[in-house]
Amino acid sequence: RRDGPWQHRVREECLAVRDAAGILDLPGFSRFNLDGPGAADWLSQQVTGLVPKPGRIGLVYFADDKGRIVTEMSVVRHDENLMTLITAAVAQWHDFEWLK
């Protein structure tokens, strides 16, 4: 079990974020900005699912030429041509290579 004296405070914080609002610092994640005309079309050709619509967020998977999943990223679609891709910090260089 992972119980400890911190459990009550963690629960309070989780409920506060769920029921109201919170700020999340994401130091364990890497971010890539994808911007420009055709950015969404380009990304849609790289992933196995649908790129989210503007104003939405979604999870997408990248596959190799044999269809094996090689990474996943969250896509924050700010507008028609601007997206932020969020991935694990440990995968930063691996995922950067997939985006090149």
C-alpha distances in whole Angstrom, upper triangle without the diagonal:
4,6,9,13,13,11,15,17,15,15,19,20,19,21,24,24,24,26,28,28,27,28,26,26,26,26,24,27,30,33,36,39,41,45,48,50,49,45,44,46,45,41,42,44,41,38,37,37,38,39,38,41,41,39,36,33,32,30,33,32,35,36,38,42,40,38,35,32,32,30,29,30,30,34,35,38,40,44,46,46,43,39,36,34,31,29,26,27,27,29,32,35,34,34,37,39,38,40,43
4,6,10,10,9,12,14,12,13,16,17,16,18,21,21,21,24,26,26,24,24,22,23,23,23,21,24,28,30,34,37,39,42,46,48,47,43,42,44,43,40,40,42,39,37,36,36,37,37,36,39,39,37,34,31,30,29,31,31,34,35,37,41,40,37,34,31,31,29,28,28,28,32,32,36,38,41,44,43,40,37,34,32,28,26,24,25,25,27,29,32,32,32,35,37,37,38,41
4,7,8,6,9,12,11,11,14,16,15,17,20,21,21,23,25,25,23,24,23,24,24,25,23,26,30,32,36,39,41,44,48,50,49,45,44,47,46,42,43,45,42,39,39,38,39,39,38,40,41,38,35,33,32,31,34,34,37,38,41,44,43,41,37,35,34,32,31,31,30,34,34,38,39,42,45,45,42,39,36,34,30,29,26,27,27,30,32,35,35,35,38,40,39,40,44
4,5,6,9,10,10,12,14,15,16,18,20,21,22,24,25,25,23,24,23,23,24,24,23,27,30,33,37,39,42,45,48,51,50,47,45,48,47,44,45,47,44,41,41,40,41,41,39,42,42,39,37,34,34,33,36,36,38,40,43,46,45,43,40,37,36,34,33,32,32,35,35,39,40,43,46,46,43,39,36,35,31,30,27,28,28,31,33,36,36,36,38,41,41,42,45
4,6,7,8,10,11,13,14,16,17,19,20,22,23,24,24,22,23,22,23,24,25,24,28,31,34,37,40,43,45,49,52,51,48,46,49,49,45,46,48,46,43,43,42,43,42,40,43,42,39,37,35,35,34,37,38,41,43,45,49,48,46,43,39,39,36,35,34,33,36,36,39,40,44,47,47,43,40,37,36,32,31,29,29,30,33,34,38,38,38,40,43,43,43,46
4,6,6,6,9,10,11,12,14,16,17,18,20,21,21,19,19,19,19,21,21,21,24,28,30,34,36,39,42,45,48,47,44,43,46,45,42,43,45,42,40,40,39,40,39,37,39,39,36,34,31,32,31,34,35,37,40,42,46,46,43,40,37,36,33,31,31,30,32,32,36,36,40,43,43,39,36,33,32,29,28,26,26,27,30,31,34,35,35,37,40,39,40,43
4,6,5,6,9,10,11,12,14,16,16,18,20,20,18,20,19,20,21,22,22,24,28,30,34,36,39,41,45,47,47,43,42,45,44,41,41,44,41,38,38,37,38,37,35,38,38,35,32,30,30,29,33,34,36,39,41,45,44,41,39,35,35,32,30,30,28,31,31,35,36,39,42,42,39,36,33,32,28,28,26,26,27,30,31,35,35,34,37,40,39,39,43
4,6,5,6,9,10,11,12,14,15,16,18,19,17,19,19,21,23,24,24,26,30,32,35,37,40,42,46,48,48,44,43,46,46,42,43,46,43,40,40,39,39,38,36,38,38,35,33,31,31,31,34,36,39,41,44,47,47,44,41,38,38,35,33,32,30,33,32,35,36,39,42,43,40,37,34,33,30,30,28,29,30,33,34,37,38,37,39,42,41,41,45
4,5,5,6,9,10,11,12,14,15,16,16,15,16,16,18,20,21,22,24,28,29,33,35,37,40,43,46,46,42,41,44,44,40,41,44,42,39,39,38,38,37,35,36,36,32,31,29,30,30,33,35,37,40,43,46,46,43,41,37,37,33,31,30,28,31,30,33,33,37,40,41,37,34,31,31,28,28,26,27,28,31,32,35,36,35,37,40,40,39,43
4,5,5,6,9,10,11,12,14,15,15,13,14,14,16,17,19,19,21,25,26,30,32,34,37,40,43,42,39,38,41,41,37,38,40,38,35,36,34,34,33,31,33,33,30,28,26,26,26,29,31,34,36,39,43,42,39,37,33,33,30,28,26,25,27,27,30,31,34,37,38,34,31,29,28,24,24,23,24,25,27,29,32,33,32,34,37,36,36,39
4,5,5,6,9,10,10,12,14,14,14,16,16,18,19,21,21,23,27,28,32,33,36,38,41,44,43,40,38,41,41,38,38,41,39,36,36,34,34,33,31,33,33,30,28,26,26,26,30,31,34,37,40,43,43,40,37,34,34,31,28,27,25,28,27,31,31,35,38,38,35,32,30,29,26,26,25,26,28,29,31,34,35,33,35,38,38,38,41
4,6,5,6,9,10,10,12,12,12,15,15,18,20,22,22,24,28,29,32,33,36,38,42,44,44,40,39,42,42,39,39,42,40,37,38,36,35,34,32,33,33,29,28,26,27,28,31,33,36,39,42,46,45,42,40,36,36,33,30,29,27,29,28,31,31,34,37,38,35,32,30,30,27,27,26,27,29,31,32,36,36,35,37,40,39,39,42
4,5,5,6,9,10,10,10,9,11,11,14,16,18,19,21,24,25,29,30,33,35,38,40,40,37,36,39,39,35,36,39,37,35,35,33,33,31,29,30,30,26,25,23,25,25,29,31,33,36,39,43,43,40,38,34,34,30,28,26,24,26,24,27,28,31,34,35,32,29,26,26,23,24,23,24,26,28,29,33,33,32,33,37,36,35,39
4,5,5,6,9,10,10,9,11,11,14,16,18,18,20,23,24,27,29,31,33,37,39,38,35,33,37,37,33,34,37,35,32,32,30,30,29,26,28,28,25,23,21,22,22,26,28,31,34,37,40,40,37,35,31,31,28,25,23,21,23,22,26,26,30,33,33,30,27,25,25,22,22,22,23,25,27,28,31,32,30,32,35,34,34,37
4,5,5,6,8,10,10,13,14,17,19,22,22,23,26,27,30,31,33,35,38,40,40,37,35,38,39,35,35,39,37,34,34,32,31,30,27,29,29,25,23,22,23,24,28,30,33,36,39,43,42,39,37,34,34,31,28,26,23,25,24,27,27,31,34,35,32,29,27,27,24,25,25,27,29,30,31,35,35,33,35,38,37,36,40
4,5,5,6,7,7,11,12,16,18,21,22,23,26,26,29,30,32,34,37,39,39,36,35,38,38,35,36,39,37,34,35,32,32,30,27,28,28,24,23,22,24,25,28,31,34,37,40,44,44,41,39,35,35,32,28,26,24,25,23,26,26,29,33,34,31,28,26,27,24,25,25,27,29,31,31,35,35,33,35,38,37,36,40
4,6,5,5,5,8,9,13,15,18,19,20,22,22,26,26,29,30,34,36,35,32,31,34,35,31,32,35,33,31,31,29,28,27,24,25,24,21,19,18,20,21,25,27,30,34,37,40,41,37,35,32,32,28,25,23,20,21,20,22,22,26,29,30,27,25,22,23,20,22,22,23,26,27,28,31,32,30,31,35,33,33,36
4,6,7,8,11,12,16,17,21,21,21,24,24,27,27,29,31,34,36,35,33,31,34,34,31,31,34,33,30,30,28,27,26,23,24,24,20,19,18,19,20,24,27,30,33,36,40,40,36,35,31,31,28,25,23,20,21,20,22,23,26,29,30,28,25,23,23,21,23,23,25,27,28,29,33,33,30,32,35,34,33,37
4,7,9,13,15,18,20,24,24,24,27,27,30,30,32,33,36,38,38,35,33,36,37,34,34,37,36,33,33,30,29,28,25,26,25,22,20,20,22,23,27,30,33,36,40,43,43,39,38,34,35,31,28,26,23,24,22,24,24,27,30,32,29,27,26,26,24,26,26,28,31,32,32,36,36,34,35,39,37,36,40
4,7,11,13,17,19,23,24,24,26,26,28,28,30,32,34,36,36,34,32,35,36,33,34,37,36,33,34,31,30,28,25,25,24,20,20,20,22,24,28,30,34,37,40,43,44,40,39,35,36,32,29,26,23,24,21,23,23,26,29,31,28,26,25,26,24,26,26,28,31,32,32,35,36,33,35,38,37,36,39
4,7,10,13,16,19,21,21,23,22,25,25,27,29,32,34,34,31,30,33,34,31,31,35,34,31,32,29,28,26,23,23,22,18,18,18,20,22,25,28,31,35,38,41,42,39,37,33,33,30,26,24,20,21,19,21,20,23,27,28,25,23,21,22,21,23,24,25,28,29,28,32,33,30,32,35,34,33,36
4,6,10,13,16,17,18,20,20,23,23,26,27,31,33,33,30,29,33,33,30,31,34,33,30,31,29,28,26,23,24,23,19,19,18,20,21,25,27,30,34,37,40,41,38,36,32,32,28,25,22,19,20,18,21,20,23,27,28,24,22,20,21,19,21,21,22,25,26,26,29,30,28,29,33,32,31,34
4,7,10,13,15,15,17,17,20,21,23,25,28,31,32,28,28,31,31,28,30,33,31,29,30,29,27,25,23,24,22,19,18,17,19,20,24,26,29,32,35,38,39,36,35,31,30,26,23,20,18,19,16,19,18,22,26,26,22,20,18,19,16,18,19,19,22,24,23,27,28,26,26,30,30,28,31
4,6,9,11,11,14,14,18,19,22,24,27,30,30,27,26,30,29,26,28,30,28,26,28,26,26,23,21,23,22,19,18,16,17,18,21,23,26,29,32,35,36,33,31,28,26,23,20,17,15,17,15,18,18,22,25,25,21,19,16,16,13,15,15,15,19,20,19,23,24,22,23,27,27,25,28
4,6,9,9,12,12,16,18,21,23,27,30,30,26,26,30,29,26,28,30,28,27,28,27,27,24,23,24,23,20,20,17,19,19,22,23,25,29,31,35,36,33,31,27,26,22,20,17,16,17,16,19,19,23,26,25,21,19,15,16,13,14,13,13,16,18,17,21,22,21,21,25,25,24,27
4,5,6,8,10,13,15,19,21,25,28,28,24,24,27,26,23,25,27,25,23,25,24,24,22,21,23,22,20,19,16,17,16,19,20,22,25,27,31,32,30,28,24,22,18,16,14,13,15,14,18,18,22,25,24,20,17,13,13,10,10,10,9,13,14,14,17,19,17,18,21,22,21,23
4,5,8,10,14,16,20,23,26,29,29,26,26,29,28,25,27,29,26,25,27,27,27,24,24,26,25,23,22,19,20,19,21,22,23,26,28,31,32,30,28,24,22,19,18,15,15,17,17,20,21,24,27,26,22,19,15,14,11,11,9,8,11,13,12,16,17,17,17,21,21,21,23
4,7,10,14,17,20,23,27,30,29,25,25,28,27,23,26,27,24,23,24,24,25,23,23,26,25,24,22,19,19,17,19,19,20,23,25,29,29,27,25,21,19,16,15,13,14,16,17,21,22,25,27,26,22,19,15,14,10,9,6,5,8,10,10,14,15,14,16,19,19,19,22
4,7,10,13,16,19,23,26,25,22,22,24,23,20,22,24,21,19,22,21,22,20,20,22,22,21,19,16,16,14,16,16,17,20,22,26,27,25,23,19,17,14,12,10,10,13,14,17,18,22,24,22,19,16,12,10,6,6,4,4,8,9,8,12,13,12,13,16,16,16,19
4,7,10,13,16,20,23,23,19,19,22,20,17,20,22,19,18,21,21,21,19,19,22,21,20,19,16,16,15,15,16,16,19,21,25,26,24,22,19,16,13,12,10,11,12,13,16,17,20,22,20,17,14,10,8,6,5,6,5,8,8,6,9,11,9,10,13,14,13,15
4,7,10,13,17,20,20,16,16,19,18,15,18,20,17,17,20,20,19,16,17,19,18,17,16,14,14,14,14,16,16,19,21,25,26,24,23,20,17,14,13,9,9,10,10,13,14,17,18,16,13,10,6,6,5,6,9,8,12,11,8,11,13,10,10,14,14,12,14
4,6,10,13,16,16,13,14,17,15,12,16,17,15,15,19,19,18,15,16,18,17,17,17,14,15,14,14,15,15,18,20,23,25,23,22,19,17,14,13,10,10,10,10,12,13,15,16,14,11,8,6,5,7,8,11,11,14,12,9,11,12,10,8,12,12,9,11
4,6,10,13,14,10,12,15,13,12,15,17,15,16,19,19,18,14,15,16,14,15,15,14,15,15,15,17,17,20,22,24,27,25,25,22,20,17,15,12,12,10,9,10,10,12,13,10,7,6,5,6,9,12,15,15,18,16,13,15,16,13,11,14,14,11,12
4,7,10,10,6,8,11,10,9,12,14,13,14,18,17,16,12,13,14,13,15,15,14,15,15,14,16,15,19,20,22,25,23,24,21,19,17,15,13,12,10,10,9,10,11,11,8,6,5,6,7,11,13,17,17,20,17,15,16,17,13,12,14,13,9,11
4,7,8,6,9,11,11,11,14,15,15,17,20,19,17,14,15,15,13,15,16,16,17,18,17,19,19,22,23,25,28,26,27,24,23,20,19,16,15,12,12,10,10,10,9,5,4,6,9,11,14,17,20,21,23,21,18,19,20,17,15,17,16,12,13
4,6,5,9,10,10,11,14,15,16,18,21,21,18,15,16,16,14,16,18,18,19,21,19,21,20,23,25,26,29,27,28,26,25,23,22,19,19,15,15,12,12,10,9,5,7,9,12,14,18,20,24,24,27,24,22,22,23,20,18,19,18,14,15
4,6,8,9,9,12,13,15,16,18,21,20,18,15,16,15,14,17,18,19,20,22,20,22,21,24,25,26,29,27,29,27,26,25,23,21,20,17,16,14,13,11,8,6,9,11,15,17,20,23,26,27,29,27,24,25,25,22,20,21,20,16,17
4,6,5,6,9,10,11,13,15,18,17,15,12,14,14,14,17,18,18,18,20,18,19,18,21,22,22,26,24,26,24,24,22,21,19,19,15,16,13,14,12,9,7,10,11,15,16,19,22,25,27,28,25,23,24,23,20,19,20,18,14,15
4,5,5,6,9,10,11,13,16,15,13,10,12,13,12,15,16,15,16,17,15,16,16,18,20,21,24,22,23,21,21,19,18,15,15,12,13,11,12,11,8,6,7,8,11,12,16,18,22,23,25,22,20,20,20,17,16,17,15,11,13
4,5,5,6,9,10,11,13,12,10,7,9,9,10,13,13,13,13,14,12,15,14,17,19,20,23,21,22,20,20,18,16,14,14,10,11,9,11,10,7,6,8,8,11,12,15,18,21,23,25,22,21,22,21,17,17,18,16,13,15
4,5,5,7,9,10,13,12,10,9,11,12,13,16,16,16,15,16,14,15,15,17,18,19,22,20,21,20,20,19,18,16,16,13,15,12,15,13,10,9,12,12,15,15,18,20,24,25,27,24,23,23,22,19,18,19,16,14,15
4,5,5,7,9,12,13,12,10,13,14,15,18,18,17,16,16,13,14,13,15,16,16,20,18,20,18,18,17,16,15,16,13,15,14,16,15,12,10,12,12,14,13,17,18,22,23,25,21,20,20,19,16,15,15,13,10,11
4,5,5,6,10,10,9,7,11,12,14,16,15,14,13,12,10,11,10,12,14,16,18,16,17,15,15,14,13,11,12,10,12,11,14,14,12,11,11,10,11,10,14,15,18,20,22,18,17,18,17,13,13,14,11,9,11
4,5,6,8,8,7,6,10,11,14,16,15,14,12,12,9,10,10,12,14,15,18,15,17,15,16,15,13,13,13,11,14,12,16,15,13,12,13,12,14,13,16,17,20,23,24,21,20,21,19,16,17,17,13,12,15
4,6,8,9,10,10,13,15,17,20,19,18,16,15,11,11,10,11,12,12,15,13,15,15,15,15,14,15,16,14,17,16,19,18,16,15,16,15,17,15,18,18,22,24,25,21,21,21,19,16,16,16,12,11,13
4,7,9,10,10,14,16,18,20,19,17,15,13,9,9,6,8,9,11,13,12,13,12,12,11,11,12,14,13,16,16,19,19,17,16,16,14,15,13,15,15,18,20,21,17,17,17,15,12,13,12,9,8,11
4,6,8,8,12,15,17,19,17,15,12,10,6,5,5,7,10,11,13,10,11,10,10,10,9,10,11,11,14,15,18,19,17,17,17,14,15,12,14,14,17,20,20,17,17,18,15,12,14,14,11,11,14
4,7,9,12,16,18,20,18,16,12,10,7,6,6,7,10,11,12,9,10,9,11,11,10,11,13,13,16,17,20,21,20,19,20,17,18,15,16,16,19,22,22,19,20,21,18,15,17,17,14,14,17
4,7,9,12,16,17,14,13,10,8,6,7,9,10,14,15,16,12,14,12,14,13,11,11,12,11,14,14,18,19,17,18,18,16,16,14,16,16,19,22,23,20,21,22,20,17,19,20,16,16,19
4,6,9,12,14,12,11,8,9,7,10,11,14,17,18,19,16,17,15,17,15,13,12,12,10,13,12,15,15,14,15,16,14,15,14,16,17,20,23,25,22,22,24,22,18,20,21,17,17,20
4,7,9,11,9,9,7,8,7,10,12,15,18,19,21,18,19,16,17,15,12,11,10,7,9,8,12,12,11,12,12,10,12,11,13,15,19,22,23,21,20,22,21,17,18,20,16,15,18
4,7,8,6,6,6,8,9,13,15,18,21,23,24,21,22,19,20,17,14,12,10,7,8,6,10,10,10,12,12,10,11,11,14,16,19,22,24,22,22,24,23,19,20,22,19,17,21
4,6,6,8,9,12,13,16,18,21,24,26,27,24,25,23,23,21,18,15,13,10,9,6,9,8,8,11,11,10,13,14,16,19,23,25,28,25,25,27,26,22,23,25,22,20,23
4,6,8,11,14,15,18,20,23,27,28,30,27,28,25,25,22,19,16,14,10,8,5,6,5,6,9,9,9,12,14,16,19,23,25,28,26,24,27,27,23,23,25,23,20,23
4,7,10,14,16,19,22,25,28,30,32,29,29,26,26,23,20,17,13,10,8,6,5,6,9,11,10,10,12,14,15,19,22,24,27,26,24,27,27,23,24,27,24,22,25
4,7,11,13,16,19,22,26,28,29,26,26,23,23,20,17,14,11,8,6,6,7,9,11,13,12,10,11,12,14,17,20,22,25,23,23,26,25,22,23,25,23,21,24
4,7,10,14,16,20,23,26,27,23,23,20,20,17,13,10,7,5,4,6,9,11,13,14,12,9,9,10,10,13,16,19,22,20,20,23,22,18,20,22,20,18,22
4,6,10,13,16,20,23,23,20,20,16,17,14,10,8,6,5,7,8,12,14,15,16,14,11,11,10,10,12,15,18,20,18,19,21,20,17,19,21,18,17,21
4,7,10,13,17,20,20,17,16,13,14,11,7,6,4,6,9,11,15,17,17,18,16,13,12,9,9,10,13,16,18,16,16,19,18,14,17,19,16,16,19
4,7,10,14,16,17,14,13,10,11,9,6,6,6,7,11,12,16,17,17,17,16,13,12,9,10,10,13,17,18,15,16,18,16,13,15,16,13,13,17
4,6,10,13,14,10,10,6,8,6,4,7,9,10,14,15,19,21,20,20,19,15,15,11,12,11,13,16,17,14,15,16,14,11,14,15,11,12,16
4,7,10,11,9,8,6,6,5,6,8,11,12,16,17,20,22,21,20,19,16,15,12,13,12,14,17,16,13,14,15,12,9,12,12,8,10,13
4,7,7,5,5,4,5,7,9,12,15,16,20,21,24,25,24,23,22,20,19,16,17,15,17,19,18,15,17,16,13,12,14,13,10,12,14
4,5,5,5,7,6,9,12,15,18,19,23,24,27,28,26,25,25,22,22,18,19,17,19,21,19,16,17,16,13,12,15,12,9,12,14
4,5,7,10,10,13,16,18,21,22,25,26,29,29,28,26,27,24,24,21,23,21,22,24,23,20,21,20,16,16,17,15,12,15,16
4,6,9,10,14,16,19,22,23,27,28,31,32,30,29,29,27,27,23,24,22,23,26,24,21,22,22,18,18,20,18,15,18,19
4,6,9,12,13,16,19,20,24,25,28,29,28,27,27,24,24,21,22,20,21,24,23,19,21,21,17,16,19,17,14,17,19
4,6,9,12,15,18,20,24,25,29,30,29,28,27,24,24,20,20,18,19,21,20,17,19,19,15,15,18,16,13,16,19
4,6,8,11,14,16,20,22,25,27,26,25,24,21,20,17,16,14,15,18,17,14,16,17,13,12,15,15,12,14,17
4,7,10,14,16,20,22,25,27,26,25,23,20,19,15,15,12,13,15,14,11,13,13,9,9,12,11,9,12,15
4,7,10,13,16,19,22,24,24,22,21,17,16,12,11,9,10,12,12,8,11,12,9,7,11,11,9,11,14
4,7,10,13,16,19,21,21,20,19,15,13,10,9,7,9,12,13,10,12,14,11,9,12,13,11,12,15
4,6,10,12,15,18,18,17,15,12,10,6,5,5,8,11,13,10,11,13,12,9,11,13,11,11,15
4,7,10,13,15,16,16,14,10,8,6,5,7,10,13,15,13,13,16,15,12,14,17,14,14,17
4,6,9,12,13,12,10,6,6,5,6,9,13,15,18,15,15,17,17,13,14,17,15,13,17
4,6,9,11,11,9,5,5,6,8,11,15,17,20,18,17,20,20,16,17,20,18,16,19
4,6,7,8,6,4,7,9,11,15,18,20,23,21,20,22,22,18,18,21,19,16,19
4,7,8,6,6,8,11,13,17,20,22,25,23,21,24,24,21,20,23,21,18,21
4,6,5,7,10,13,16,20,23,25,28,26,24,26,26,22,22,24,23,19,22
4,6,8,12,14,18,21,25,26,29,26,25,26,26,23,22,24,22,19,21
4,7,10,13,16,19,23,24,27,24,22,24,24,20,19,21,19,16,17
4,7,10,13,17,20,21,24,22,20,21,22,18,17,20,18,15,17
4,6,10,13,17,18,21,19,17,19,19,15,15,18,16,13,15
4,6,10,13,14,17,16,14,16,17,13,13,16,15,12,15
4,7,10,12,15,12,11,13,14,10,10,14,12,10,13
4,7,9,12,10,9,13,13,10,11,14,13,12,15
4,6,8,7,7,10,10,8,10,13,12,12,15
4,5,5,7,10,10,9,11,14,14,14,17
4,5,5,9,10,10,11,14,15,15,17
4,6,8,8,9,11,13,14,16,18
4,6,5,6,8,10,11,12,14
4,6,5,6,9,10,11,12
4,5,5,6,9,10,11
4,6,5,7,9,10
4,5,5,6,9
4,5,5,6
4,5,5
4,6
4
